[in-house]
Amino acid sequence: MRIKRKRGWELPERLATPEAVYHGRRQFMVGAAGSILLAGLSAPRRAEAATDPSAGLYPASRNERFVLDRDLTPEEYATTYNNYYEFGSSKDVAEAAQALPVRPWTIAIDGMVEQPMTVAIDDLLAKMPLEERLYRHRCVEAWAMAVPWSGFPMKAFVDYARPLDSAKYVRMETFNNPDVADGQNASWYPWPYIEGLTMAEATNELAFLVTGLYGKPAPAQNGAPLRLALPWKYGFKSIKSIVRFTFTDERPVSFWQELQAEEYGFWANVNPEVSHPRWSQASERLLGSDERVPTQLFNGYAEFVADLYKGLESEILYR
Ligand code: MTE
């Protein structure tokens, strides 16, 4: 059987528009009508922003423990240059992602837990300690951004889910609805998007479940209403629009691993000295500028996470 396989991170030439050019064009298109931000939103997105039941929870108070070594990426870049393959393989998916209904949104918790359950996103939000954190984000494609996420520590969610002691991993799953997400009609991808963590990673203080950014509810293209932020790992581990958490004793096989195991693995920790098979990971381009900066081991978060990998040196930790 011949399967047409699109390679994960190969960008066609036409999509490799330099950011300044790309955004210059976009600003020109939306600039004239007062607020650039609102003018840039489609009618459904404006309606959603106005009616989001969680809007009053933001901005959340900032946790000052997490500091940046660089400027924040302007919101306009972080919300218009996205990877969200459910809505297409270009970076320009923000408009298409508005088709995703983010309410009602129910999250299933199952597998090795005391009691399987489902919880609506707004009920979950009411139970979780909301805060804002400034994190770096490093995509495996060698671009990076720094954003103010709002959300809650994944540890608080794991405590709420009450996994059994026998659970070793948590497997997460994105929605699967090809009627709203056209990319999911591409049969060569192993939908739905899956990611996984060890329990030690999931309960590490850096692991953060995101519901907002830039002091507002997260827009669909950034993974509303619930996504992960794992700043020490390549960005593909930070799964968007999660509908299921399954606690298990089997190591989950992730979406990209299933597609191209020789390039994308389970651990995917950032390491400038371990190249991707097709490009160097030594430096990264900051979104919204042409500046390149050196990439750091664990994306600069070694003090929080290096101990998690002691004794695991025989594993493929860095891709
Ligand atoms: N989650 C889902 N469900 N689908 C995706 O395509 N892309 C990943 C990650 N989470 C992706 C996903 C990749 S490769 C990156 S770099 C980040 O989301 C991008 O997040 P951002 O668009 O908010 O910058």
Boltz pocket constraint, residues with backbone or C-beta under 6 A from the ligand:
constraints:
  - pocket:
      binder: B
      contacts: [[A, 78], [A, 81], [A, 82], [A, 83], [A, 84], [A, 85], [A, 86], [A, 138], [A, 139], [A, 140], [A, 174], [A, 193], [A, 221], [A, 222], [A, 223], [A, 234], [A, 235], [A, 236], [A, 237], [A, 238], [A, 239], [A, 240], [A, 241]]
      max_distance: 6.0
